[in-house]
Amino acid sequence: MWLSLLLVVASRGAGLDARVKHGYADSNGVKIHYASLGTGPLIVMIHGFPDFWYTWRDQMEALSDNYQCVAIDQRGYNLSDKPKGVENYDIHFLVADVAAVIKSLGRDKAIVVGHDWGGMVAWNFALANPQMTDKLIILNLPHPRGLMRELAHNPQQQKNSQYARNFQQPDAASKLTAEGLARRISDPEVKAKYVEAFQRSDFDAMLNYYKANYPREPYTGDTSPVVKVQAPVLMFHGLKDTALLSGGLNNTWDWLDKDLTLVTIPSASHWVQQDASDLVSRTMKAWLSIH
C-alpha cells in the first residue's frame, strides 16, 4: 500500500509536460493539437491571444482528478496547423475546430472553457452547438452582444480597443516577435516554453482572428434576434483588464437561458487564470460540482 501511495505522490510531483498526453484532431483537413490530462467528463479549454494550451496548466492540475482536461492549441498556434488566408480564421472555422476535438475523443458533448479569443469561440460554440455544450466557463471575454454594445456606445472601450484596430492593419504581424509576445511571463522556465511555442506559431494567423472577426468602425450594436445560450454559465473577469472593460458584462443575463455565476476579481488583470489561478481553479471545481 505504501508503495502505491508513493507512486501516486511521485506521479503528481512529475512535471505537467511529462504527464499530459498529446493528440491531434482533424478539422476538415486542419490538424488541431491538444494536450490531455485526467479522466472523466470532458472539459475542453480554449486559449486566447497570444497564448497556447499551456495557459491552462494550473486548472488542468486542479481538475484532472475528476475530469478529462483537454487544452487545445487554436489554429495558427504552436503545434496546430496554420492555414494561410484571413478567411480561414472566421469564427465558424474556429468553432468547428472545437467540435472536431470533442468528436475525435469519442464524446458527444463537453464542458467548454475559453479565455479571450478562446472565450469568443466558446460563446459562439455554445450558441451554434447547444447539444454539445454541457456547461460554459468564460474568462475575461464579455458576451459578444455586450462587447458590441460597449464598442458602439462606450467611448472608453472604443479608445481601449485601439490595439485591435492596430492588429487589423495589413503589416501588423511584422511588428511582433516571440520574445515580445512572451514579455508578460515572469517565470523564466515558463517564459522559455512560451517563446518556443510562439516561434512555432504564425503571427499573421494570430492576427487573422482580429481581421476576420473583431468588429470594425463604425461600431454598431447587435440588433439581430437574440438566441440564448442554453447551458449554465460561469464567468470570471479580472477587473484590471484594460482591453475588455467590465461594462461589457452588464445584462449578460438577458442572453442566457440558464443560471449565470459571475466572479469579478479586482486584483487580476486580463490573464485571470494565471493572476488568480488558485481562486479560479477552486471556483471552477466547486461550481462544476453543483451543476
Number of C-alpha atoms within 10 A of each C-alpha: 6 7 8 9 10 11 12 11 11 11 13 12 10 10 10 16 12 8 15 17 13 14 16 19 22 15 21 10 9 18 22 25 23 25 21 21 22 19 14 13 16 23 26 25 29 29 26 23 16 17 25 24 23 20 20 24 17 16 22 25 15 18 21 19 13 14 18 19 29 30 29 31 26 29 26 25 27 23 21 21 20 23 16 13 11 17 14 19 24 15 19 14 17 23 22 17 24 24 22 20 24 20 17 15 13 9 13 14 20 23 21 27 26 25 29 23 25 26 27 25 29 30 25 19 24 22 16 16 16 16 13 19 22 20 22 26 25 26 26 29 28 26 24 21 19 21 24 19 20 25 24 18 13 15 11 12 21 17 11 14 16 12 10 17 16 15 20 20 12 12 10 14 18 9 9 11 14 17 15 11 16 20 12 10 14 9 8 9 9 13 17 14 14 24 19 14 20 25 15 16 24 19 21 21 21 24 23 24 24 22 23 17 17 19 17 14 10 7 14 14 16 14 8 7 6 11 11 15 24 20 22 17 24 20 25 23 27 24 18 17 17 14 19 22 23 21 14 21 22 14 12 16 16 10 16 18 14 13 13 16 12 14 15 15 17 11 12 19 19 21 20 23 24 19 15 15 18 14 15 22 20 14 15 18 16 11 14 15 9 6 10
